[in-house]
Amino acid sequence: MSEISRRIAFLLRHRPESAGLILDANGWVPVGDLLAVLPIGRAELDEIVARDEKSRYAVERRADGTEWIRANQGHSRRVAVDLGLAPAAPPEVLFHGTPSRNRASILRDGLLPGSRHHVHLSPDVPTALVVGRRRARDVLVLRVAAAVMAAEGHVFHRSENGVWLTAAVPPRYLMPE
Ligand code: HQG
């Protein structure tokens, strides 16, 4: 993730107001507004969006010809954004990669969203390992009994870029991989 992509994620997910940006209710901001606070032009922005290895951003053109950009997921709880994602039926099992040091706390309290809107779950072990390694070398991958959770009333969403989201995962649905 380049420095400029990091900056875009920071603005679109965490602190838009730090640059005077105002997200709409669904997290979109006019492309021109974002470009006005970045040291890059439209072509470079398009390239960052297209090349992002996790498809973190979406650009949409509206009927009135205006263009908007948002982060597909990962917003801070303090940024009131409704991504408008429909509930989705998760696969039998999802995965979560976390530093091994979190093991006792997670097995006791379950997975909590921390400062984000949701707990983020991965569709496979390799992806979960990558997520966990952002934070530590020693990574624990947990299996989440997602289908059972859903059957018992927990709501799941799948973001535009394939991340599974849910409010929290109680410990009884978790098993070290
Ligand atoms: C941990 C990246 C102790 C949790 C990724 C994680 C993801 C607990 C950390 C997205 C806990 C929160 C999100 C408990 C949860 N006790 N620790 N009870 N419950 N945790 O960054 O899932 O590159 O908010 O395991 O790919 O690491 O930004 O969540 O380690 O999709 O696009 O608390 O961020 O995407 O950390 O990552 P985060 P995450 P981007």
Boltz pocket constraint, residues with backbone or C-beta under 6 A from the ligand:
constraints:
  - pocket:
      binder: B
      contacts: [[A, 54], [A, 56], [A, 73], [A, 74], [A, 97], [A, 98], [A, 99], [A, 102], [A, 105], [A, 106], [A, 109], [A, 110], [A, 111], [A, 112], [A, 113], [A, 114], [A, 115], [A, 116], [A, 118], [A, 119], [A, 120], [A, 131], [A, 132], [A, 135], [A, 163]]
      max_distance: 6.0
